[in-house]
C-alpha cells in the first residue's frame, strides 16, 4: 500500500493513500481515536485563533479537535453541526454539502438552541482537514443564517488547493494524488 508521511505539531504519522474515485487518491488522515495528534494540534491551533465565543464543527471527525480546543480555551461549550435532523431538534437550520470524502449529498443541521446561542457571537469553524472547502462553506452558511459572526476558520491540514487559501488557519499541507 502506498503511504504518505506527515508531521503535524511535532507528531509523525504514516498515512495510507486511498483511491476515492477513478481520478483521485488522498492521504487518509483520520483523527478519530488519535489522542496524541488531536491534543498536539489543538494546542497549536488554540494559539493561532483570535478571540472567539464559540467553536462550531461538523459531525464527526472535527468533534475531538473542537472539544480539545474548547477545553484549552476554557470554553463551557462547543457546537456540532449534525448530519441529520434529530427528533429533539426544534426549528433546525439545514444546509446541503457534497464533500471530497463522502462524494454524495448530505445535510448539515444546526439545532435552533445552538443557533440562538451563536447569534451575535464570534465563531471559529473547526475541522480536521479542509480540501474543496464544501463542508466549510456549508457550516459558514449555517453560522451566518444563525446570526453568528465568523472570525476564524481552522483545520489541522489543508489539502490540495486549500493550502493556497489565505482565509484559513492550518498547521500543515496534504497533497492530492492522481489515482493509478
Secondary structure by P-SEA (a helix, b strand, c coil): cbbbbbbccccccccccccccccccccccccccaaaaaaaaaaaaaaacccccbbbbccccaaaaaaaaaaaacccccccccccccccccbbbbbbbccccccbbbbbbbcaaaaaaaccbbbbbbbcccccaaaaaaaaaaaaaabbbbcccccccccccccccccccccbbbbbbccc
